[in-house]
Amino acid sequence: LQMLKTRGPRRMHCVMDAIPATAIEPGGVAPTQLD
């Protein structure tokens, strides 16, 4: 719920903390950050 409340750079930080490092390796967050 917090992720929805926070709109902006903070949301990304929360998401990165929520998703496992394994998801970042494949490149699931990389493209999102650029976008």
C-alpha positions in Angstrom: 0.0 0.0 0.0 2.9 2.4 0.8 4.2 1.9 -2.7 1.0 3.3 -4.1 0.9 6.2 -1.7 4.4 7.3 -2.5 4.7 8.6 -6.1 8.2 9.4 -7.3 11.8 8.3 -6.7 10.9 6.9 -3.3 8.5 4.4 -4.9 11.5 3.0 -6.9 13.5 2.6 -3.7 10.7 0.7 -2.1 10.2 -1.5 -5.1 13.9 -2.3 -5.2 13.9 -3.3 -1.6 10.8 -5.4 -2.1 11.9 -7.4 -5.1 14.7 -9.9 -4.7 18.2 -9.4 -6.1 17.5 -12.3 -8.5 14.8 -10.2 -10.2 17.3 -7.3 -10.7 19.9 -9.5 -12.3 17.7 -10.6 -15.3 17.1 -6.9 -16.0 13.5 -6.5 -14.8 14.3 -3.3 -12.9 17.0 -1.9 -15.2 14.5 -1.1 -18.0 12.0 0.3 -15.5 14.5 2.7 -13.9 15.4 4.1 -17.3 11.7 4.5 -18.2 
